Amino acid sequence: MIKKTLATLLFSISAISAFAQLNEIVEPSYISTIQFTGITEQSQLPIIRLGERLQLSFDALNGQEDDFYYVITHHNFDWSRSDLSKSEYLDGFDDVRIETYENSVNTLQIFSHYTLTIPNRETRAIQRSGNYLLTIHNSGGDVIFTRKFMVMENIASVGVEIKRSRDLKYINTRQVVQFSINSPGLLLVNPKQTVKTLVLQNSNLKTAINNLIPQYTIGNELIYRYDKEASFGGGNEFLSFDNKDERSATNGIRNIQLSDVYENFLFTDGARYDRPYTYNPDINGNFVVRNIDSPRPDIEAEYVRMHFNLQYFDDIGDKELHLYGNFNNWTIDGSTYMKYNSETDTYQNARLFKQGFYNYKYVLVNRDGSIDGGAVSGDFWETENDYTVLVYFRDLGARYDRLIGMGSANSTNITSY
């Protein structure tokens, strides 16, 4: 009973904090498998260039074939609303119904699968770069969920390098992102005030670094050579499961049962923070929906109740253990809570997942909602991670923050100083 109370408290704190920072509104329980993609097949934070396609899909598990509508708003670097009018950043209009949906076929869990593609007949083009918020609401005007995305102009080049920490305390656990910005076609006047940067690890906005200013310039090149200020815990390779065939034991699955839906029981996971690092290929927290028996996994893949089991003997006090990954947009809530089972001396969770390949990890959540990502899995400098650096520019007197460049690097190329 105490654990449930703490889980509710943490979720409330997280929701209040998220509202203050304009984080995405979390979808209700009947909305599942939100996939938001740009040019990648995997669902992750979409960062697209002007003119490129954006696609959102999701399932409604209530079987009511509801009508959903979408609204697109333009935002500044700090996610405050920009001063641009709708007609300045959209060619066409929004606040229209999502017309494309199909009902599930031959599945135990019925659902309706909705798909939105931009550009489309109504929203013909996005005309300005910057930060955007896509809001989905129902016919009554109630917001169902929101998702962030970015649109970029290809003006500045961004060189990114991944280094080991210079601090001996963190040399074996942290990865440092260093980068430079070169903009030969656009004069970056007074860059400490006009240029802002966002540094992402594995496309996770919730852990982004956004307060770096250029340390010095060489000609028209801005140099960022921070150590502590631009470092991330290296983490560990994500755990994974693959239930593309829900009726047979595949990657990580030890037992299968059938109730109202298929039940897949994973092998028991253990803490890895005190074990040597071992490379294990992953997709950095993302997921891919797939079904081996069907050419249409979007409407024919089953919803399977996945059972997680974690053996963790450290005393967590009044903290909580949760599942973590992009399967729910890196959100900590009641559906990710790992409940302690005194009979098995393990932490357990049962949650619906649409068939596919999923990455996940376990994290420790403090009472203030902050996340300790290495408490269970550990932090290792060798871990393979994707890093992205976004560059924003607002000229003197301008009305919005432009996204003028992006650079990326992978920590497999990490070097020492």
PEVEN-V688514 format. One record per pair of residues at least 12 apart in sequence whose C-alpha atoms are under 8 Angstrom apart, sorted by the first residue. I is the first residue (numbers start at 1). J is the second residue. D is the distance in whole Angstrom. If there is no record, write none. Layout:
I	J	D
I	J	D
This chain:
3	320	8
3	339	8
6	318	8
6	320	8
6	367	8
7	320	7
7	333	7
7	334	6
7	337	7
8	334	7
9	367	8
10	333	8
10	367	6
10	368	7
10	369	6
11	332	7
11	333	5
11	334	7
11	369	8
13	368	7
13	369	6
14	332	8
14	368	8
14	369	6
21	79	8
22	79	7
24	145	7
24	146	5
24	147	6
24	148	7
25	144	8
25	145	5
25	146	5
25	147	8
26	144	8
26	145	6
26	146	7
26	331	8
27	144	6
27	145	5
27	146	8
28	144	7
28	145	8
30	60	6
30	61	5
30	62	6
31	58	7
31	59	6
31	60	5
31	61	6
32	58	6
32	59	5
32	60	7
32	61	7
33	57	8
33	58	5
33	59	6
33	327	7
33	328	7
33	353	8
33	354	7
34	56	7
34	57	6
34	58	4
34	59	7
34	327	8
34	328	7
35	55	8
35	56	6
35	57	5
35	58	6
36	54	8
36	55	6
36	56	5
36	57	7
37	54	6
37	55	5
37	56	7
38	52	8
38	53	6
38	54	5
38	55	6
39	52	8
39	53	7
39	54	8
41	288	8
42	286	7
42	287	6
42	288	6
43	286	6
43	287	6
43	288	7
43	326	8
44	203	7
44	286	7
44	326	7
45	148	7
45	149	6
45	203	6
45	204	7
46	148	8
46	149	5
46	150	6
47	149	6
47	150	5
47	151	6
47	152	7
48	150	6
48	151	5
48	152	6
49	151	5
49	152	5
49	153	6
49	154	7
50	126	7
50	127	7
50	128	7
50	129	7
50	151	6
50	152	6
50	153	6
51	125	7
51	126	7
53	117	7
53	118	6
53	119	6
54	117	6
54	118	5
54	119	7
55	115	7
55	116	6
55	117	4
55	118	6
56	115	6
56	116	5
56	117	6
57	113	7
57	114	5
57	115	4
57	116	6
58	113	6
58	114	5
58	115	7
59	111	6
59	112	5
59	113	5
59	114	6
60	111	5
60	112	5
60	113	7
60	114	8
61	109	7
61	110	6
61	111	4
61	112	7
62	110	8
62	111	7
63	110	6
63	111	5
63	112	7
65	112	6
66	138	7
67	97	7
67	98	7
67	138	6
67	139	6
68	97	6
68	98	6
68	136	7
68	137	6
68	138	5
68	139	6
69	95	6
69	96	5
69	97	4
69	98	6
69	136	6
69	137	5
69	138	6
69	139	7
70	94	7
70	95	5
70	96	6
70	97	7
70	98	7
70	134	7
70	135	6
70	136	5
70	137	6
71	94	5
71	95	5
71	96	8
71	134	6
71	135	5
71	136	7
72	94	7
72	95	8
72	132	7
72	133	6
72	134	5
72	135	6
73	86	8
73	132	6
73	133	5
73	134	7
74	89	7
74	130	7
74	131	6
74	132	5
74	133	7
75	130	7
75	131	5
75	132	6
75	133	7
75	400	8
76	130	7
76	131	6
76	400	6
76	401	5
77	130	7
77	131	7
77	196	8
77	392	7
77	401	6
79	131	7
82	399	7
82	400	6
83	399	6
83	400	7
84	399	7
84	400	7
88	127	7
88	128	8
89	126	6
89	127	5
89	128	5
90	123	7
90	124	8
90	125	6
90	126	5
90	127	6
90	128	8
91	123	6
91	124	5
91	125	5
91	126	6
91	127	7
92	122	6
92	123	5
92	124	5
92	125	7
93	122	6
93	123	5
93	124	8
94	122	7
94	123	6
96	122	8
98	114	7
98	115	7
98	116	6
99	116	8
100	114	6
100	115	6
100	116	7
101	113	5
101	114	4
101	115	6
102	114	7
102	299	7
103	299	7
104	299	4
104	300	6
105	299	6
105	300	5
106	300	6
107	300	6
107	301	7
107	302	6
107	303	8
108	260	7
108	261	6
108	302	7
108	303	8
109	260	8
109	261	7
109	302	7
109	303	6
112	299	8
113	298	7
113	299	6
128	151	7
128	402	8
129	150	7
129	151	5
129	152	5
129	153	6
129	402	5
129	403	5
129	404	8
130	150	6
130	151	5
130	152	6
130	392	8
130	401	6
130	402	5
130	403	5
131	148	7
131	149	6
131	150	5
131	151	7
131	403	8
132	148	6
132	149	5
132	150	6
132	151	8
133	146	7
133	147	6
133	148	5
133	149	6
134	146	6
134	147	5
134	148	6
134	149	8
135	147	7
150	403	8
151	403	7
152	402	8
152	403	5
152	404	6
152	405	7
152	406	8
153	402	8
153	403	6
153	404	5
153	405	6
154	404	6
154	405	6
154	406	8
155	183	7
155	185	7
155	186	7
155	404	5
155	405	6
156	181	7
156	182	6
156	183	4
156	184	7
156	185	8
156	186	8
156	391	8
156	404	6
156	405	5
156	406	8
157	181	6
157	182	5
157	183	6
157	405	6
157	406	7
157	407	7
158	179	7
158	180	6
158	181	5
158	182	6
158	389	8
158	405	7
158	406	6
158	407	5
158	408	8
159	179	5
159	180	5
159	181	7
159	407	6
159	408	8
160	177	7
160	178	6
160	179	4
160	180	7
160	389	8
160	407	6
160	408	6
160	409	6
161	177	6
161	178	5
161	179	6
161	409	6
161	414	7
162	175	7
162	176	6
162	177	5
162	178	6
162	409	7
162	410	7
162	411	6
162	413	7
162	414	5
162	415	7
163	175	6
163	176	5
163	177	6
163	178	7
163	414	5
163	415	5
163	416	6
163	417	7
164	176	6
164	381	7
164	414	7
164	415	6
164	416	5
164	417	7
165	227	6
165	228	7
165	231	7
165	416	8
166	227	7
166	417	8
167	228	8
171	381	7
172	379	8
172	380	6
172	381	5
173	233	6
173	234	6
173	235	8
173	379	5
173	380	4
173	381	5
174	231	6
174	232	6
174	233	4
174	234	5
174	379	7
174	380	7
174	381	5
175	231	5
175	232	5
175	233	6
175	234	6
175	381	6
175	411	8
176	226	8
176	227	6
176	228	7
176	230	6
176	231	4
176	232	6
177	199	8
177	226	8
177	227	8
177	230	6
177	231	6
177	387	8
178	224	6
178	225	5
178	226	7
178	227	8
178	230	7
179	223	7
179	224	5
179	225	7
179	389	8
180	221	7
180	222	5
180	223	5
180	224	6
181	221	6
181	222	5
181	223	7
182	220	6
182	221	5
182	222	7
183	220	7
183	221	7
184	220	7
187	220	8
188	220	8
188	393	8
188	395	8
189	395	7
191	213	8
191	214	7
192	213	6
192	214	6
194	393	6
194	394	5
194	395	6
194	396	7
195	213	8
195	391	7
195	392	6
195	393	5
195	394	7
196	210	8
196	211	8
196	212	7
196	213	7
196	391	6
196	392	5
196	393	6
197	210	6
197	211	7
197	212	7
197	213	8
197	389	7
197	390	6
197	391	5
197	392	6
198	210	5
198	211	8
198	389	6
198	390	5
198	391	7
199	230	8
199	387	7
199	388	6
199	389	5
199	390	7
200	387	6
200	388	5
200	389	6
201	232	8
201	385	7
201	386	6
201	387	5
201	388	7
202	284	6
202	285	7
202	385	6
202	386	5
202	387	6
202	388	8
203	386	8
203	387	7
203	388	7
204	330	7
206	330	8
209	230	7
212	224	8
212	229	8
212	230	8
233	373	8
233	374	7
233	379	6
233	380	7
233	381	8
234	379	5
234	380	5
234	381	5
234	382	7
234	383	6
234	385	8
235	373	7
235	374	6
235	377	7
235	378	6
235	379	4
235	380	6
235	381	8
235	383	6
236	277	8
236	374	8
236	377	6
236	378	6
236	379	6
236	380	6
236	383	6
236	384	8
237	279	7
237	280	6
237	281	7
237	282	7
237	284	7
237	383	6
237	384	7
238	282	6
238	283	8
238	284	6
238	285	6
238	359	6
238	360	6
238	361	6
239	282	8
239	359	6
239	360	5
239	361	6
240	252	7
240	282	8
240	357	7
240	358	5
240	359	4
240	360	6
241	253	7
241	266	8
241	357	6
241	358	6
241	359	7
242	355	8
242	356	6
242	357	4
242	358	7
243	291	8
243	355	6
243	356	6
243	357	7
244	290	6
244	291	4
244	292	5
244	355	5
244	356	5
244	357	7
245	291	6
245	292	6
245	293	7
245	355	8
246	262	7
246	264	7
246	302	8
246	304	7
246	355	7
247	262	8
252	266	6
252	267	6
253	265	6
253	266	4
253	267	6
254	266	6
254	267	6
261	303	7
261	304	6
261	305	7
262	303	7
262	304	5
262	305	6
263	304	6
263	305	5
263	306	6
263	307	7
264	304	7
264	305	6
264	306	5
264	307	6
265	306	6
265	307	5
265	308	7
266	306	7
266	307	6
266	308	6
266	309	7
267	308	8
267	309	7
268	308	7
268	309	5
268	310	6
268	311	7
269	309	6
269	310	5
269	311	6
270	310	6
270	311	5
270	312	6
271	310	8
271	311	7
271	312	6
271	376	5
271	377	6
272	376	6
272	377	5
272	378	6
273	374	7
273	375	7
273	376	6
273	377	5
273	378	4
273	379	7
274	378	7
277	380	7
277	382	8
277	383	8
279	383	7
282	359	7
283	359	7
284	359	7
284	385	7
284	386	7
285	325	5
285	326	6
285	327	8
285	358	7
285	359	5
285	360	6
285	361	8
286	325	7
286	326	5
286	327	7
286	358	6
286	359	6
287	326	7
287	327	6
287	356	7
287	357	6
287	358	4
287	359	6
288	356	6
288	357	5
288	358	7
289	301	8
289	354	7
289	355	6
289	356	4
289	357	6
290	355	6
290	356	4
290	357	7
291	355	6
291	356	6
301	354	7
301	355	6
302	354	6
302	355	6
303	352	6
303	353	6
303	354	4
303	355	6
304	352	5
304	353	5
304	354	6
304	355	7
305	350	6
305	351	5
305	352	4
305	353	6
306	350	5
306	351	5
306	352	6
306	353	7
307	348	7
307	349	6
307	350	4
307	351	7
308	348	5
308	349	5
308	350	6
309	346	6
309	347	6
309	348	5
309	349	7
310	346	5
310	347	5
310	348	6
311	345	7
311	346	5
311	347	6
312	346	7
312	347	7
312	376	8
318	366	8
318	367	7
319	364	7
319	365	6
319	366	5
319	367	6
320	337	7
320	338	7
320	364	6
320	365	5
320	366	7
321	337	6
321	338	5
321	339	8
321	347	8
321	362	7
321	363	6
321	364	5
321	365	6
322	336	5
322	337	5
322	338	5
322	362	6
322	363	5
322	364	6
322	365	7
323	336	5
323	337	7
323	338	7
323	360	7
323	361	6
323	362	5
323	363	7
324	336	7
324	360	6
324	361	5
324	362	6
324	363	7
325	359	7
325	360	5
325	361	7
326	359	8
326	360	8
327	358	7
327	359	8
327	360	8
335	351	7
336	349	7
336	351	8
337	349	7
361	377	7
362	376	6
362	377	7
363	375	7
363	376	6
363	377	8
364	376	7
382	411	8
382	412	7
382	414	8
383	411	7
383	412	8
384	410	7
384	411	5
384	412	6
385	410	6
385	411	5
385	412	8
386	408	7
386	409	6
386	410	5
386	411	7
387	408	6
387	409	5
387	410	6
387	411	8
388	406	7
388	407	6
388	408	4
388	409	7
389	406	6
389	407	5
389	408	6
390	403	7
390	404	8
390	405	6
390	406	5
390	407	7
391	403	6
391	404	6
391	405	5
391	406	6
392	404	6
392	405	7
